[in-house]
Amino acid sequence: MTNIDVHQHLWGAAFVAALRARDKPPFLDGWTLYVDGEPPYEVPPADHDLARRTEIAAADGLGLALVSLSAPLGVEWLPAEEARPLLDGYHEDAAGLPEPLGAWAAACVRDVDVGATAAVLDRGFAGLQLSANALADAAGYARCAPLLDLLEARGLPLFVHPGPAAGESPTPGWWPALVPYVQQMHAAWFAFRAFGRPRHPRLRVCFALLAGLAPLHGERFSARGGGLDEVDRDVFVETSSYGPRAVDAVVRALGADVVVQGTDRPYAEPPRRPGFGLGEGSEHAFRVANPRRLLTGRN
């Protein structure tokens, strides 16, 4: 039995060096991070210490912890010539992670290069992460369709993660995570239903942070003419930053078979009760059976 966490972040030496080589956002000055639309952030170096994170994953009882590029940095939205050094650094670090760590691949969405993404996936990545604001409407799905076709052809999953936060007005430090990130996930959830699923009928996809609680709007979706509120067993949601009340509500809307464990380490801690108080069966489903089906397509 392998416990799986599908959502963590870890910056390796090559990626950090690539961020420090830049002089405009996103960039690092020492360990101070500068990102468009967000205040400077002091990154705790210990959060990205590989040996420490490997020990934490083992202490959490994980057989696999998947790390992904920090999409809110906006790397995927940079012009290809700017994105490439950062993506190469991320993939160099991620491809060399020791067990129990694994990784999602990343791709430029401003200048899509299917060949480059295929070559990265050849290195054994679990699937591909794309930012939610790249998949928020019909145009986004049209632009990213070649990448999704590639995943579908290879039987690999898509992980949808919040992208850069819009706006530059002063806001509290928690604002991006609570407002634009949630809004992005909400839009991406319904955009997949409207534009993604019709073109990609076999694609497995996982939405971060319970898809911004978009599944709870299924009744309104039906009432406003969106169609039947049907559960797609190949569309998963992960639990990062949420607790028993939200997870219980989403399980009531979608059932327990499409919820997977995600922690968003180092930015959030795993729940004290991995099954969110819903019983041992739910804990096994969230940590073992469901993520295994997401990643492999097999029960």
N, C-alpha and C positions, 0 to 999 in steps of 0.2 A: 504494500500500500504506500503510495507516494502522495504526501501533502504538497499542494502547489499553491503558490502565490503568483498571480499573473501580472502584478503591477508594483514594481519598485523602480527606483532611480539610483544610479551610481555613476559618478564621473571618474574616468580613468585618466592616466597621465597624459595620453596623447590628446584627448578631448580638452582637458584643462589647458594644455599648451596652446592648442588652436584658439581657444577663447582668449587667452592672454596675448596672442599675437595680433588681435584686432584692436582698433581704436574707435570703433563705433558700435552701438548695440547690435547684437548681444556681445558683451565682452567682459572679461575679468581683469580687475586691477588688484593684483594680489589675490585675496579671497573676497573682494567686493564685486558683486555682480551688478551689471547695468543692463537693463532690458527696457525697450520702448514701452511706455504706458504704465510702468510700475516704478516705485521708489527703489533706490539702491538697496541691495540685500547683502548682509554679511553672511557668507556661506561658512558654516562650521566645517573645518577640514576633516574632523573625525567622521562626519557623515559619509565621507567618500573614501574612507580608509578601507582598502580591499580586504585585508586580513580581518579587521573588526567586523565588517559586514558579512563575511563568510561565517564567522563564529555566531553572529546574531541569527543568521538564517538557520544554522544547525540548532541553535537553542530554541528557535521557534518551531522546531520539528519539521522543517521543510525538506522535501526531497528535490524540489525545484523552485527557484525564485527567479522570475523573469524580470529583467531590467529593461527600461526603454529610454529613448532620448527624451529629454525634458522639453516637450513640445511648446510650452509657453515661452521659451526663449525665442521662438520664431525662426529657428535655423531652416526649417523646411520651406519657409517663404522667401528666403534670400535668393537673389539671382544665382544661377548655377555656379558661377565662378567663385562666389563668396561662400556658398553652402558647401561646396565639395571638400575643402580642408576640414571643416567641422564634422561633416558626415564621415569622412575617411577616418578621422581621429576617433570618433565614437565607435565605428565598426571595428577598428583595430583593437581598441580596448575590449569591446564586448565579445569579439571572437575568441579572446584569450582568457575569458573568465573561468575560474576553477569551479568545480561542483561545490555546492548545489546550485550555482548561479547559471542562468542562461539569459537569452536576450531576444527582444524584438528588433527587427531591422527598421531602418528609417529611410525616407526618400524625399527628395526635393519635389514640392508640389507646384512651385512657380514655373519650373522648367522640367517637365516630366521626362525621365530617361529610363525606359523600361529595361534596356540592356544593362545599365548599371545596377538597377535593383535586382535583376535576375542573377547577376554575378555575386551580389551580396548574399542573396538567399541561398546560393550554392554553398556558402560557408557554414550552413547548418543553423541558421536563425529560425526561431519558432514560427515566425510569421512577420507581418508588416504592421507597424504603427503609422497611422495618419492622423493629422490634427482635425478636430471636430469642425473648425471653421473652414476647412478645405472641403467638407462634405455636408454643407449646410443647405444646399439647394441643387436644382437640376444642373446648373452650370458647373458646380463643383464635381458632381458625379460624372458629368461628361468629360471634364478635364482629367479626372483620376481614373477613368474607366480602364485605360490600358494597364494600370497597376492592379486593379481589382480583377481584371481578366487573368493576369499572371497568377495571382493568388488562387483563383478558382481553378485554373488549369493544373496547379501543383497540389491542390487540396490543402492549402495553408490558410490560417485564419487572419483576419484583420482586427487590429486593436485601435479603437477610436478614443483619442485622448484630447482634453482641452488644449487649444492652441493659444496664441498670444492674446492678451486682454486688450480690448480696444479702449481708447480714451486716455487723456493725459491730465484730467482735472485731479486735484488733491482728493484722496480717498483714504480711509483707514487701511491698515496693512492687510486685513482679512478680506477686503472688498473683492479683489480679483477672483478668489476661490469661491466666494458666495454669490457673485452676480454674473459677470461675463462667462466664467467657466461653466456654471450651471446652465445659463442660457444657450451656450454653444452646444452642450450635450443634448439639451432638449430639442433644439433645431435639428441636430444630426440624427437623432432617433427617428423623428418623423420624416426627414428627408430620405433616410434609407428606405423606409416603408414606401414612400411615394416614388422614388427614383432609383434607389439602389437595388432593391430586391427584384423588381421586374427585369432588369438587365442581367443580374447576377443571381440566378435562382439557386445555385449550389454553394454560395459563399457563406462561410461561418464568420460571424463578427461578434466582437465583445465591446460593449460600451463602458467606459470608465465611470466611476462614481454614480452607479445605478442610473446611468443615462440622464442625470440631472432630475431624477424622479419623473421623467416623462411617461413611464408606463402607468403612472397613477392617473393619467388623463385619458385612459382608454374609453371610459364611458362618454366623455365629452367628444372624443374622436368619433364615436358611433353616432352620438346625438346630432352632430353637425354634418353628417353625411359622408364621413370618411370611410364607412364600411364596417363590417363586423370587427369586433375587438378580439381578433384571433391571436393566439400565441404561436410565434414562429420558434420552433425548437432549435434552430441554428442561429438564433440571435440571443446573446448572453449579456448579462450585466454584472459588473464587479462591484465590490462593497466598500471601497476605500472611503474613509472619513465618515462613514455612517454607522449607526448603532441599531439596537433591536427594533425601535419603533419604525424606522424607515425600511429596514430589511423585511420586517414582518408585513408591512403594507405592500411592498413590491412582490413578496411571495404570494400574497392574497390576489394580486393582479395577474401575475405571470405563472405562478406555481414555483415549486422548489427546484425544478430540473434545469433552469437556465440562469441560476445565480452562482457566481464563482467568487472565490476569495481573492481580494486584492487589498493591499495595505497602503500603498503609496509611500513606503519607507524611502527616505528618512523623514518625510514631511508629516507623517502620521504614524501612529502605533497600531498594531493589530488589536482586535477586540480581546477583552479578557476571556470571553466565552466565544470560541470560534464559530459555534453554531448559533450565536445570537439568541440563546435561550430557547431555540425552537426544537431542541432534542438532538440525540446522537445521530439520527438518520439525516437530519439537515446538515449537521457538521460534516458528515462523510460526503454528502452530496456537494456541498460548497467547496470543500478542500480537496476532494479526490475525484469523484465520479464526473462531476460537471466540467471541471477544468480539463480532465483527460479527454472528454468528448469534444470540448472546444478545440483543443490542440491537435487531436488526431482524427476526429470524426467517428471514432469508435466508442461504443458503450463500455 
